Amino acid sequence: AKLARLRIGIVGLGSVGSIVAETLARSGFQRFVLIDFDEIQPHNLDRLSIATEREIGQLKVKACKDRINMISTAKCTEVITVPYSVAEKEGYTAALDCDVLFSCVDRPRARKILNHFAYAHLIPLIDGGIQVRFKRGEFSGVDWQLQTVAPERPCLECLGAYDPADVATEIEGKLDDPTYLKGLPADHKFKRNENVFSFSANLASLEVLQFVAFVTGIA
């Protein structure tokens, strides 16, 4: 009952967020707020469970809503789509109306804002990330980092989930500047874009399990 009545906010409907949404919908959750400004592109098809070639050009929040309505096991489902960034007024306001937030973003500024939500607005935040490791140019392993952020718990900055200097770099617009990115080393974190669907699926599963444990107290 505690789980079913929650309004779940998912910020970022990429490879992790879309799987979180589907997992919760199949588990009987009823109330969703989907926040993402991005559209589905051809290069997303290897990582989005909600997308096929027919959805190319469609907003990720729209495709995810359609998927939730298709596979939800709840008798009644409410899905609010917010095609904005959490850094914009519309996205920020929508996140305020959630009971729990999932941080499925890949930019430092969004993480900083969501970190603020956990402490200023007392909205628990489930956050995670993936780091693919290489040695001498060859794949050597993968690590997952997972945390629930809330009052009396360490914040995302304290846990190293984002660097304040990177937030400033993003605000200056450099992360979208091809000239700036071209000048960075080939293995710089801003240029790396490894994505393996099974890695994302594992992180999404871990986030949902941590969320259930946090809300129910069974951990």
Salt bridges, closest charged atoms under 4 A:
GLU22 OE2 - ARG26 NE 3.00
GLU22 OE1 - ARG67 NE 3.09
ASP38 OD2 - LYS60 NZ 3.34
ASP46 OD1 - ARG47 NE 3.08
ASP66 OD2 - LYS62 NZ 2.66
GLU78 OE2 - ARG7 NH1 2.61
ASP97 OD2 - ARG7 NE 3.71
ASP127 OD1 - ARG111 NE 2.90
ASP143 OD2 - ARG133 NE 2.68
ASP166 OD2 - LYS189 NZ 2.56
GLU170 OE2 - ARG107 NH1 3.62
GLU172 OE1 - LYS174 NZ 3.37
ASP176 OD1 - ARG107 NH2 2.96
GLU194 OE2 - ARG192 NE 2.98
